[in-house]
Amino acid sequence: MRTPFVIAGTIFRRMLRDRTAIFFVILLPFFIILVIGSATKNLASSRIPIGLVNRSSGALTTDLVRAFDNSKTLRTFHVTSDDTLRKALRRGTYSAGIVIPTDYEASVRAGRPTQVTFVADQNRPPIVVRAAVDALVAREGALLQAANFAASHTHRSFDQTLTAARAAARATQPVGVQVQTVGHAAKGQFIVQGFSYTAPSQLVLFVFLTSFGAAGFVIADRKQGLISRIYASPTSATSVVLGYGLGRFINAAFQAVYIVALGIFIFGVHFGDPLSAFVLITLYVAVSTAFAMLAGTVFRTPEQASSLVPPIGIGMAMLAGCMWPRFIMPLPMQRLGQLFPQAWAMDAFIKLVAQGGGLRSILPQLAVLAAFLVVILPIATWRLRRSIVA
């Protein structure tokens, strides 16, 4: 019984000595999680991005800018010029733009009408943004009008009456609005943002992709006669199959554990209930191992495997939701993605990470993954055994 473990240990050590394998197992997942996680960290944010060009200066201008910065609806980015703002709008960087005119401060203090310019792309009229901006500017304008009215009818200065108006506004309880979003779970959002989505999705992508790509090593060992020489020794075909399967499983499990540790300790990702995550990852690693063993008997040459595995694996991952949430795709594409184990693993991770689910909540996904394993593993072991004894 020691032979399968010896073979598995040899396969694992060979992976550690292979610089290309180390790159795909360790370095590439780290950089992809870092880049994509940083780029999508505001994916689930409800604040709408707008650009703000401020040409004025003074205390009242600062108050207006602060009102935009503190808005719960708008996420303000400060832009240096009108041209830069318009280019950003054409590229879709911001949903809209605001320009505070040069004479804003002087006009407000003098009680003259002044206008804040709203800039938008005519091809994408941002109605929701316009309403939010109008409400914010109107609220600020109401305070200024109240201060001007009080200053003109009392002996107090404009600054004094404005301070009093702001204090009165803060003391008045606003009307509350309860927002309910259809399609969101009670315990979390279906859209997971930043590293919390990227780390699990890259675990699903890379564990399958590197396992699938390891088919080339199996083919090379067969072509070079290494497997035949092992079989010629006092080693049964069953032990050889177990050794190669266990070796592939250990390699995939090593990468899965690495990505989990990376997500937890470097990127602060919470993978959900520990027991549920452990069961899910273990089962998914086993499924990936089964596909790797099957691919090692389907492809004829290592070159064929190395050229076909990346596009096949990445295409499966894209349809399964490893690059983006699957529900944003057309329904036929969503159904097509469910033909692959990555989709079921991603659905389970979303339930654990975003919805706070437990083992019971992911039982349907675990059942489908187990079905993949029950179907693929016997075929893979039979084909590998037949290639050994033939």
N, C-alpha and C positions, 0 to 999 in steps of 0.2 A: 504493500500500500504506500510505501515511501516514494515510489517512482513518479506518480503524478505530481507530487509536491516538488520533487527535484526538477522535473521538466518545467513546472510553473515558475519555480524560483529562477531557473535559467532564463526564461522568457522575460521575467521582470528585470533581472540584472542587465539583460541585453538592451531593454528599453532605456534604462538609466544611463547606459554608455553611448546611446545614439543621440547625437546632438540635434538632429532633425526632430526626433521624437520628443526630446525635452522642450524644444521650441514650441511644438504644437500642444504639448501637454501642460506646460507651465507658463511660458512667457506670453504666447499669443492670447490665451484666455484673460490674463491679467490686463493686457493693453486694451482688448476689446471691451471688457467690463468697465475699465476706467474711462474710455472715450465715449462709448454709447451711454453709459450711466450718467456721465457728466452732461452730455448733450440732452438727455431726456429727463433731467431731474425735475423739471416743471411740467411734465407731461399731463399730470392730473390737476394742475393748478386751475382754479376757476377765475383767476385774475387775467384780464385781457391786456395784452401788451400794447402800449401806445408810446409814440415819440413826443418829446416836449422840447420846443425851442423857446428859450427865455431871452428876450431882448431887453427887458426892463431890469431895474434894480431898486431896492428899497424894502422897507419892512412889510408893506402891503403886498408887494410882489412875492416876498418870501412866504407870506401866509398862504397865498394862492398856490405856489409851488408845493408847499408842505401839504396842502389839502389833496393835491394830486398824488403825492408820494404816499400818503397815509390811506388812500382809498382802498376799500376792501374789494372793489370791483375791477379797478384798473391797476395795471403794473407799469409804472412810468420809467421810461428810459430817457435820459437827458441827451439831447442831440445838439451839435454845435451850430448848424446852419440850416436854412430852408432847403437848399439843394440836397444836402445829406439826408434830410428827412424825406423828401420826395423820392429820392433813389431807393431808400429803404422801404417806402410804401409800395413802390413798383415791384420790388423783389419779394414782397410779402413778409418782411421782417416784423412790421408792426401792423396792427389792425387799423390804426388811424393816427393822426398827428395833431398836436396843439401848438399854436404859436402865440406867445404873449407879446403884445406890441411894445414898442419903445416908450410910448407915452402912457402906458398903463398906470404907473405910479402917480404921475402928475395929474392925469385926467380924473382918477378916483378921488384924490385929495381935493381937487377943485370942484368936485361934484358934476363933472361933465360926463356924457356918455362915452363909453369905451368898449371896444369889441375884442374878444379873444377869438382868434381864427381857428376853425376846425378844418383839418386837411384830411382828405380821404381819396382812395382810388375809386374812380367811377365804375370800374369793372367789378368791385367788391364793396358795395355800399354797406358800411357797418352800422346798421340801425341800432343795435343794442349798445354799441359804443357811444353813438351820438346821444342816446337817451341818458347814459351814465354821465357823460361830460356835461350835458345840459343841466342835469340835476345838481352836479357838484358846483358848476359856475353859478347857477341860480341861488344855491344856498349861500355861497360866498357873497354874491351880489346883494342878497337880502340883508346880510349883516352890515354891509357898507352903506346901503340905503338907510337902514335904521340909525346908524351912527351919524350920517349926514343930517337926517331929520332932527335927531336929538341935539346935535351941535348947533343947528340953526335956530332952535327954540329954547335953548338954555345958554348959560354962561360958561359951559364946559367946552373944552377943546375937542376936536375930532378924534384924536387918539384916545382921550378919556372915554368918550361915548362909545368908541369901537370896543374898548376893553370891557365896558359894561355890557355891550350887546353880546360879546362872545361869552361872558360869564353867564348871562341869562340863557343863551342857547345851550350851554353845557348843563345848566340846572334843569332844563326842560326835558322830560322823558320823551324820547322819540317813539314813534309808532313802530312796533315790532312786526317783522314779516317772516313768516315761517316758510322755508323753502323745502320742497320735496322733489327729488329727482327720480324720475321713473327709470328703472333698470339698474339701480344701485342696491346692493345687499344691505341688510340692516347693520352688519358688523364691519363693513368696509366697502371700498370702491372696487369695481371690476377693473378699472384702469389703475395699474400699479405704476408708480413713477420711479424714475432714476434707477439706482442700483438695486432696489427691491424687485424690479422686473428684470433687469439685465443679468444679475448674477444667476438666478434660477434658469433663465432662458439660455444663457451660455453654458450652464451645466448640461442642460438637455442637448444643446447643439454639439458641444465638443465631446461629451462622453460617447455619443453615438457616432460622430464623425471620425474620431480617432480610433474607436473600436472597429468601425467599418473599414477604415483605411488600413488597419492591421492585417487585413486579408492578404495584402501583398507579402507579408512575412511568412504566412502559412504557405502561400503558393511558392515562394522562393525556397522554403525548406523542403517542399515536395520535389521541386525541380532539381535541387542540388543533391537530393538523395539523403538529406539529413534524417527525415522521418523514416525512410527505409532502413537506415543504419540503426536507428533506435529500435525499430521493430525487429531487426535481425538479432538484437541482443535478447537476453531473457526477459523481454517486456511484451506484454500482451497488447493487442490493438486497443482494447478498452482503456488500458492505462495511458496509452499515448493520447487517445481522444480526451480523456479526463485531464491529462496534464496540459494539453493545449487549451482546452476550455477554461480550466482553472487559471492558467496564465493570463489569458485574455480578460478574465473576470477581475483578477488582481490589478492589472494595469488600468482597467476602466474604473475600478473602485478607488484606486490611488488618485486618479484625476478628479473624481467626484468629491472625495474628501478634501483635496487641495482647494477646489473651487468653493466648497462650503466654508472652509477655514478662511479663505481669502475674503469671501463675502461678509463673514461675521466679524473678523478681527481688523480688516482693513477698511471695508466699505460700510460697516455697521448694518448689515442686512439681517433681518430676523426671518428665518425660514419656516416659522410656524411651530406647531406642536412637535417636539423633538422625536417622539416615537413615530408619529405619522410620517414625518420627513424621512426618518431612517428606513421605514418600510418602503416608502415610495422610491427612494434612491436605490436601495438594494434591488428591488424588483426591476427598476429601469436599467440598472447596470447589467442584470442577468439577461434582459431582453436584448440589450446592445451586444452582449457577448454572443448570444445566439445568432444574431444577424452577421456578426463578424465571422463566425465559424462557417455559416452558410456561404457568405461571399468568398471565403477562402477556397471553396469547392466549386463555385460557379465561374469565376474569372479564370482565364487560362494562363495568363502571364502576370508577373508583378507590374509590368508597364501598363497593361490593360487596367489593372485594378487602380493604379495610381492616377490614371487619366480619367477614369469614369467615376471613382468614388467621390471626389470633391463636388462635382456638379450635382450628382444624385443626392448626396447627403445634404448639401446646402439647399437644393430645391425642396426636399422633404421638410427641412427645418423652416423654410419660408412659408410653405403652405400650412405648417403646423402651428405657427404663431411664435416662433423663436425670434423673429426680427421685429414684429409688431403684433399688437393684439389681433387675434384671429377674427373677432367680430366686426372689424372695420372692413373686411373683405366681402365681396359679393357672396351670397348664400351658396351658390354652387361650388365656389372655391373653399368655403368653410367645410362643406361636406366632403370635398376631395381631401382636405387636410386631415380629416378624421380617419382616413385609411392608414395613417402612419402612427407609430407609437409615440412620437414626439408630441403630437397634439394632445393625447390623453395625459401624458406627463405634465404638459404645460397647464392643462385645465386643473389638474390636481394641485400643482404649485400655486395657482391663482387662488384656489379655495383655501389653501393653508396660509398663504402670505397676506392676501387682501381681505379675506372674509373671516379669518380667525377660525377656520374649520378644524376638525379633528379627524381621527381615523374613520369614523363612521361616514363623514361627509364625502370622503374620497373613495369609498368602497366601489362605486361604479367604475371609476378610472382604474383602480387597482385590478378589478375583475377583467377589464379589457386588456391591460398589460399582461396579466397572467394568461389570458387567451393567446396573445401573441407568443408568449414563451412556450406554451403547451404545443402550439402548432409548429413554430420555427425550430425549436431546439431538437426534437426528434429527427426532423428532416436533415438538419445540419450535422448531427452526430452520425446518422446513418451514412450520409454522403462522405464525410471525412473518414469514417471507418472503412468504407468500401474503397476509397482511394488508397488506404494504407495496405489492405490485404490483397488488392488487385495485383 
